Amino acid sequence: MGKKDVISKIYLGAADRIADLLNNELFEGGSAVAASDIMELDSAATSILKDEDNIVNVRVVAKDLVRKVRFGIQVMLFAIEEQSDIHYAMPLKMLNGDAALYDKQWNGIRREHQKKKDLSGAEYISGFGREDCLVPVFSVVLYFGEKEWDGPLCLKEMMKLNTLPEEVREKIADYPIHLIDVRRYPHAERFRTDLKLVFGFLQRASEPEELTEFIEENTKEFSSLTEDAYDMIASMSKTGELKELKKDVGQEDYNMCKAIDMMVAESREKGIKLGEERGEARGIRLGEAQGIETDRSIFRLYKKGYKQNEIAEALKISLERVKEFLEE
């Protein structure tokens, strides 16, 4: 697991942030889910399969993060798959991950029945009683990439179906994914935790002026970020300056405002310098083009019999300029 993966897992694993994400995405910013409703769960699921020769094949499928969420007496599993880059097989990846979580439940139910020896007939063969139930799984793809997602959003988009009869296409099972595109997420202002700051920062990371305005609007919150939130912003925005500036802003109170002020100032200086360099280069190119055109005009007039002082007056240039060109 890379450093960025560890940082995101620590940050996103907080119960209050998961509750905030669910409330915002499912309940329009309401308060249906509390942090106390979130319970930790092992994110790995192991599938053990046997072929006809009784040879065991083991497959381990792990989500980035899985939590059990309580809704009164009902529970569901909530899984997050974090992506920094577009994954063009994401529907299949999500299908495999969700299926592994259901398979894990089925194996657990089957083991309990084997211990109790309380099934017979078709139920025994299934390892699943008529009254048994699976816990539903809700998975989201949390996409942090700068480029807008152009990958498939469902399993059918990974298939070529246009040559099949419509009656056949309708019968093929689909598997849509639930994508949250962080940098283009339209409801970040509804968050009640520092997800608002993380989403908002990433949405403005490439626009220093907008970022500065956002920081100023949320000065109090940015002035006292937790370390994991600071690290999350620095990591996902690929802002090397924030990682370095962390050493200078204190280890107890992660004052993002101070770090951002320094980063934006550096960004502006770089922008000004780049603009000056581009302007200078453009001026040189323009000057060169104008110089070539002037030389051509001098040559044309000289060939027509104009005197050097007449050429200088006609082109509104110095006599020395005319003499220099003709001598060359």
Secondary structure, DSSP 4 states (H G I P E B T S, - for coil): --HHHHHHHHHHT-HHHHHHHHHHHHSTT--SS-GGGEEE---EEEEEEE-TT--EEEEEEE-SEEEEEEETTEEEEEEEEEESS--TTHHHHHHHHHHHHHHHHHHHHHHHHHHHT---HHHHHHTS-TT--PPPEEEEEEE--SSPP-S-SBGGGGS--TTS-HHHHHHS---B--EEEGGG-TTGGG-SSTHHHHHHHHHHTT-HHHHHHHHHHTHHHHTTB-HHHHHHHHHHTT-HHHHHHTTTS-SSSB-HHHHHHHHHHHHHHHHHHHHHHHHHHHHHHHHHHHHHHHHHHHHHHHHTT--HHHHHHHHT--HHHHHHHHH-
